[in-house]
Each structure stands twice: as structure tokens, then as C-alpha cells.
Amino acid sequence: MKLEDFMRKNKPLKKVSALEPYREEIKTLLDNNYTQEQILEFLKISKKVQVSRQSLSSFLKKNKHKAAPLKLDEKKKVLEKSQEVSSANQDLDAYFAKYKK
């Protein structure tokens, strides 16, 4: 039996959170310092989804590791900034080394 055939004939038994479709929006709100209460309000008003604060909190804990990975250009920016900081630290070390003697 092929995978497609199996999937067509059998429904998954694992439950999917009602919040799953809104994961990226929830993450965006969190990244912009919105509280859980504000996120619940957003979901209720904008998405017609009403869950308890405890459900949201559990969802956030379970999905911490599922944050979207950095894109290549974001990784390059982080690396460049890291190299700039490292270079500045070396310059400061050299500057203070002159006056330590």
C-alpha cells in the first residue's frame, strides 16, 4: 500500500490545536510584546476563536521549539553584527592594553 492510499483511507488520530492555524500571528504578537490577554482578545475578535488563557499558555510552551528558522539573509546580518562586535572588542582590548602598562 502506498502512503497516499493509506492517508486517503485513514484519518489521523492525533489532535491538532485550534490555535495551530494562527501560530505565526501569535508569534508575531508575542515578538511585539503583546500579552497573552491581548492575544486572546485578538483571536476572539479577529478569528472567532475562543480558548482559555491556560490553553494558550500550553500551546506556547509546546510550540516554543517550532519558531520559524532565520532566513539566509537574516543569518548573514546576525553574523555580520557578531563580527562587528568582535572586532570592536579587539580594538578596545588593544586600546586599554596600551594604558595598562
Residue frames as qw, qx, qy, qz and C-alpha x, y, z in Angstrom:
[[0.000, 0.889, 0.459, 0.000, 0.00, 0.00, 0.00],
 [0.401, 0.440, -0.018, 0.803, 1.32, 3.42, -0.93],
 [0.188, -0.214, -0.449, 0.847, 1.48, 6.28, 1.53],
 [0.279, -0.021, -0.182, -0.943, -1.13, 8.28, -0.36],
 [0.572, -0.250, -0.686, -0.373, -3.55, 5.33, -0.31],
 [0.461, -0.295, -0.703, 0.455, -3.07, 4.84, 3.42],
 [0.055, -0.171, -0.258, 0.949, -3.61, 8.53, 4.13],
 [0.395, -0.114, -0.401, -0.818, -6.71, 8.62, 1.98],
 [0.634, -0.282, -0.687, -0.216, -8.24, 5.64, 3.81],
 [0.597, -0.442, -0.531, 0.408, -7.19, 6.58, 7.38],
 [0.091, -0.907, -0.037, -0.409, -7.76, 9.80, 9.26],
 [0.366, 0.345, -0.593, 0.629, -5.04, 10.91, 11.66],
 [0.572, -0.588, -0.569, 0.046, -5.91, 10.29, 15.29],
 [0.448, -0.196, -0.273, 0.828, -3.60, 12.95, 16.70],
 [0.012, 0.897, 0.422, -0.135, -5.43, 16.10, 17.75],
 [0.417, 0.333, 0.078, 0.842, -4.33, 19.41, 16.29],
 [0.148, -0.458, -0.430, 0.764, -4.69, 22.50, 18.44],
 [0.245, 0.844, 0.476, 0.025, -7.35, 25.01, 17.46],
 [0.150, -0.904, 0.133, 0.377, -4.53, 27.58, 17.69],
 [0.682, -0.106, 0.525, 0.498, -2.27, 25.86, 15.16],
 [0.468, 0.655, 0.425, 0.414, -3.58, 27.80, 12.11],
 [0.040, -0.974, -0.058, -0.216, -2.73, 31.06, 13.89],
 [0.818, -0.338, -0.044, 0.463, 0.75, 30.14, 15.12],
 [0.508, 0.265, 0.105, 0.813, 2.60, 32.76, 13.05],
 [0.154, -0.742, -0.191, -0.624, 0.19, 35.52, 14.02],
 [0.719, -0.680, -0.142, 0.018, 0.50, 34.57, 17.69],
 [0.766, -0.133, 0.007, 0.629, 4.29, 34.56, 17.37],
 [0.272, 0.528, 0.150, 0.791, 4.23, 38.00, 15.73],
 [0.412, -0.800, -0.162, -0.406, 2.13, 39.38, 18.56],
 [0.815, -0.513, -0.067, 0.261, 4.46, 37.86, 21.16],
 [0.666, 0.135, 0.078, 0.730, 7.53, 39.21, 19.36],
 [0.066, 0.565, 0.124, 0.813, 5.94, 42.65, 19.54],
 [0.103, 0.072, -0.641, 0.757, 5.37, 42.41, 23.32],
 [0.594, -0.310, -0.232, -0.705, 1.63, 41.75, 23.34],
 [0.375, -0.264, 0.754, -0.470, 0.32, 39.96, 26.44],
 [0.028, 0.144, 0.982, 0.116, -1.49, 36.66, 26.43],
 [0.226, 0.586, 0.594, -0.503, -4.70, 38.51, 27.31],
 [0.276, 0.629, -0.201, -0.698, -4.28, 40.71, 24.24],
 [0.105, 0.217, -0.879, -0.411, -3.59, 37.68, 22.06],
 [0.137, 0.351, 0.910, -0.173, -6.75, 36.01, 23.36],
 [0.274, 0.668, 0.288, -0.629, -8.70, 39.14, 22.55],
 [0.204, 0.497, -0.555, -0.635, -7.23, 39.23, 19.02],
 [0.018, -0.002, -0.978, -0.208, -8.15, 35.59, 18.46],
 [0.188, 0.497, 0.758, -0.378, -11.67, 36.10, 19.78],
 [0.280, 0.714, 0.122, -0.630, -12.40, 39.25, 17.76],
 [0.252, 0.606, -0.521, -0.545, -10.48, 38.62, 14.54],
 [0.234, 0.230, -0.915, -0.237, -10.54, 34.84, 14.21],
 [0.760, -0.241, -0.109, -0.594, -13.70, 33.94, 16.15],
 [0.726, 0.037, -0.653, 0.212, -11.57, 31.51, 18.21],
 [0.448, -0.700, 0.239, -0.502, -12.15, 31.44, 21.94],
 [0.786, -0.006, -0.561, 0.258, -9.76, 29.46, 24.12],
 [0.598, -0.785, -0.124, 0.102, -8.73, 29.76, 27.75],
 [0.014, 0.897, -0.435, 0.074, -5.57, 31.50, 28.86],
 [0.660, -0.391, 0.642, 0.007, -4.32, 28.13, 30.07],
 [0.830, 0.391, 0.382, 0.111, -4.84, 26.64, 26.59],
 [0.407, 0.889, -0.148, 0.151, -2.88, 29.48, 25.01],
 [0.312, -0.771, 0.548, -0.083, -0.13, 29.10, 27.59],
 [0.800, -0.111, 0.587, 0.053, 0.10, 25.35, 26.95],
 [0.730, 0.644, 0.193, 0.125, 0.17, 25.93, 23.20],
 [0.162, 0.924, -0.323, 0.126, 3.02, 28.42, 23.60],
 [0.526, -0.577, 0.624, -0.028, 5.03, 26.03, 25.76],
 [0.830, 0.139, 0.535, 0.075, 4.55, 23.14, 23.35],
 [0.648, 0.688, 0.230, 0.231, 5.45, 25.23, 20.33],
 [0.266, -0.882, 0.240, 0.307, 8.47, 27.15, 21.57],
 [0.522, -0.312, 0.651, 0.455, 10.81, 24.98, 19.53],
 [0.519, 0.502, 0.638, 0.266, 8.71, 25.46, 16.38],
 [0.047, 0.835, -0.006, -0.548, 9.67, 29.07, 15.86],
 [0.726, 0.684, 0.052, 0.056, 10.37, 29.87, 12.25],
 [0.759, -0.208, 0.145, 0.600, 14.08, 29.48, 11.45],
 [0.046, -0.756, 0.153, 0.634, 16.08, 32.50, 10.39],
 [0.743, 0.658, 0.119, 0.027, 16.23, 33.11, 6.67],
 [0.797, 0.141, 0.032, 0.587, 19.63, 33.18, 4.99],
 [0.219, 0.672, -0.008, 0.708, 19.79, 36.98, 4.79],
 [0.553, -0.770, 0.027, -0.317, 18.83, 37.24, 8.48],
 [0.911, -0.283, 0.025, 0.298, 21.59, 34.77, 9.37],
 [0.606, 0.401, 0.010, 0.687, 24.09, 36.87, 7.41],
 [0.130, -0.797, 0.016, -0.589, 23.01, 40.02, 9.25],
 [0.772, -0.630, 0.045, -0.079, 23.42, 38.30, 12.62],
 [0.876, -0.023, 0.049, 0.479, 26.86, 37.00, 11.61],
 [0.378, 0.606, 0.012, 0.700, 27.97, 40.43, 10.36],
 [0.385, -0.810, 0.041, -0.441, 26.81, 42.09, 13.58],
 [0.892, -0.431, 0.044, 0.132, 28.62, 39.45, 15.61],
 [0.756, 0.212, 0.036, 0.618, 31.82, 40.07, 13.66],
 [0.081, 0.762, -0.002, 0.643, 31.46, 43.84, 14.13],
 [0.630, -0.737, 0.066, -0.236, 31.10, 43.40, 17.88],
 [0.920, -0.189, 0.058, 0.337, 34.07, 41.03, 17.99],
 [0.561, 0.468, 0.023, 0.683, 36.20, 43.50, 16.04],
 [0.188, -0.814, 0.031, -0.549, 35.16, 46.38, 18.31],
 [0.809, -0.585, 0.049, -0.014, 36.05, 44.31, 21.38],
 [0.844, 0.056, 0.040, 0.532, 39.50, 43.58, 19.96],
 [0.268, 0.672, 0.006, 0.690, 40.03, 47.30, 19.27],
 [0.477, -0.792, 0.049, -0.379, 39.05, 48.15, 22.84],
 [0.911, -0.349, 0.035, 0.217, 41.33, 45.45, 24.25],
 [0.686, 0.304, 0.022, 0.661, 44.26, 46.83, 22.23],
 [0.012, -0.780, -0.008, -0.625, 43.46, 50.40, 23.31],
 [0.641, -0.721, 0.094, -0.246, 43.33, 49.54, 27.01],
 [0.931, -0.086, -0.034, 0.354, 46.38, 47.30, 26.77],
 [0.438, 0.594, -0.108, 0.667, 48.45, 50.41, 25.94],
 [0.227, -0.699, 0.179, -0.654, 47.45, 52.07, 29.20],
 [0.895, -0.410, -0.158, -0.076, 47.69, 49.03, 31.45],
 [0.787, 0.190, -0.279, 0.516, 51.48, 49.11, 31.47]]
